[in-house]
Amino acid sequence: MASHKILVIDDSNVIRNMVRDMLPKGNFEVLEAKDGVQGLDLIRQERPNLIMLDFLLPRLSGWEVYQQIQIQQDLQAIPLVLMSGRKEEVTEKLQEPFEYFEFVQKPFDQKELIDAIKAAMAKAKRRPAAVITAPTVAPSTPSAPAGDMQALNEKVVKMQAEIDSLKKQMAQILTFIRQKLK
């Protein structure tokens, strides 16, 4: 009986099979999704112990899946490994250092995969309770359309990421200024 569920969301059958083959036999149940929509459905249904997410996916991109994970506090706690053949695609949207997830560049070998999984698990344990909460619907509006709520949630996630990025930049500027004043 597998003790851990790992969800691999990648449109490449080769990558999904490669991950399955690189993991120690008998310890993991590998779930597979070939696009972002299927991956998000499996995350919600199966509650995997780890998510391996390709950044470029059909139907719903890895970036959009990542944003949906960040909206839900219970999903944020799942260790995450982002995968891409080009790191620039990830750093364009998410600033380094990656605090709460791990990144692995494709193609990767077994050691890189195992190291990324271990790092993602350690980072997930360090993650504080979620700061981002879904906006509440005003009492005068009995039910807002789901699309409006999703759009608002996505804006909140994007704004929080921008705030975090600005805080990081401010800290870097202050450090630079302090060094110049010495």
ZIKAVEN-V391109 format. One record per pair of residues at least 4 apart in sequence whose ideal C-beta (glycine too) atoms are under 6 Angstrom apart, sorted by the first residue. I is the first residue (numbers start at 1). GAP is how many residues later the second one is. D is the distance in whole Angstrom. If there is no record, write none. Layout:
i=I gap=GAP d=D
i=I gap=GAP d=D
This chain:
i=2 gap=26 d=5
i=2 gap=27 d=4
i=3 gap=24 d=6
i=4 gap=24 d=5
i=4 gap=45 d=4
i=5 gap=24 d=5
i=5 gap=26 d=6
i=5 gap=41 d=6
i=5 gap=43 d=4
i=5 gap=44 d=5
i=6 gap=22 d=5
i=6 gap=24 d=5
i=6 gap=44 d=5
i=7 gap=24 d=5
i=7 gap=35 d=6
i=7 gap=41 d=4
i=7 gap=44 d=5
i=8 gap=8 d=5
i=8 gap=11 d=5
i=8 gap=24 d=5
i=8 gap=44 d=5
i=9 gap=24 d=4
i=9 gap=30 d=3
i=9 gap=44 d=5
i=10 gap=5 d=4
i=10 gap=6 d=5
i=10 gap=44 d=4
i=11 gap=23 d=5
i=11 gap=46 d=6
i=11 gap=47 d=6
i=16 gap=16 d=5
i=20 gap=10 d=5
i=22 gap=88 d=4
i=22 gap=91 d=5
i=23 gap=5 d=5
i=31 gap=11 d=6
i=31 gap=15 d=6
i=33 gap=5 d=4
i=33 gap=6 d=4
i=33 gap=9 d=5
i=35 gap=22 d=5
i=35 gap=23 d=5
i=35 gap=24 d=4
i=36 gap=21 d=4
i=36 gap=23 d=5
i=36 gap=24 d=3
i=36 gap=25 d=6
i=36 gap=29 d=5
i=37 gap=22 d=5
i=37 gap=23 d=5
i=39 gap=26 d=6
i=40 gap=25 d=5
i=40 gap=28 d=6
i=42 gap=4 d=5
i=50 gap=29 d=5
i=51 gap=27 d=6
i=51 gap=29 d=5
i=52 gap=29 d=5
i=53 gap=9 d=5
i=53 gap=12 d=6
i=53 gap=29 d=5
i=54 gap=8 d=5
i=54 gap=29 d=5
i=55 gap=7 d=4
i=55 gap=27 d=6
i=55 gap=29 d=4
i=55 gap=34 d=5
i=55 gap=35 d=5
i=57 gap=4 d=5
i=57 gap=5 d=5
i=60 gap=4 d=5
i=60 gap=5 d=6
i=63 gap=30 d=5
i=67 gap=87 d=6
i=67 gap=90 d=5
i=69 gap=6 d=5
i=70 gap=87 d=5
i=71 gap=82 d=5
i=71 gap=86 d=6
i=73 gap=57 d=4
i=76 gap=54 d=5
i=79 gap=41 d=4
i=79 gap=42 d=5
i=79 gap=45 d=4
i=80 gap=21 d=4
i=80 gap=40 d=6
i=81 gap=21 d=5
i=81 gap=23 d=6
i=81 gap=35 d=5
i=81 gap=39 d=5
i=82 gap=8 d=6
i=82 gap=19 d=6
i=82 gap=21 d=5
i=83 gap=21 d=5
i=83 gap=23 d=6
i=84 gap=5 d=5
i=84 gap=6 d=5
i=85 gap=21 d=5
i=87 gap=4 d=6
i=87 gap=18 d=6
i=88 gap=4 d=6
i=90 gap=4 d=6
i=90 gap=13 d=6
i=91 gap=5 d=6
i=95 gap=70 d=5
i=98 gap=5 d=6
i=100 gap=23 d=5
i=100 gap=27 d=5
i=102 gap=14 d=5
i=102 gap=17 d=4
i=102 gap=18 d=4
i=104 gap=4 d=5
i=104 gap=8 d=6
i=104 gap=12 d=4
i=108 gap=4 d=4
i=108 gap=5 d=5
i=132 gap=24 d=6
i=132 gap=28 d=5
i=134 gap=19 d=6
i=135 gap=17 d=5
i=137 gap=4 d=5
i=137 gap=7 d=5
i=144 gap=4 d=5
i=144 gap=5 d=5
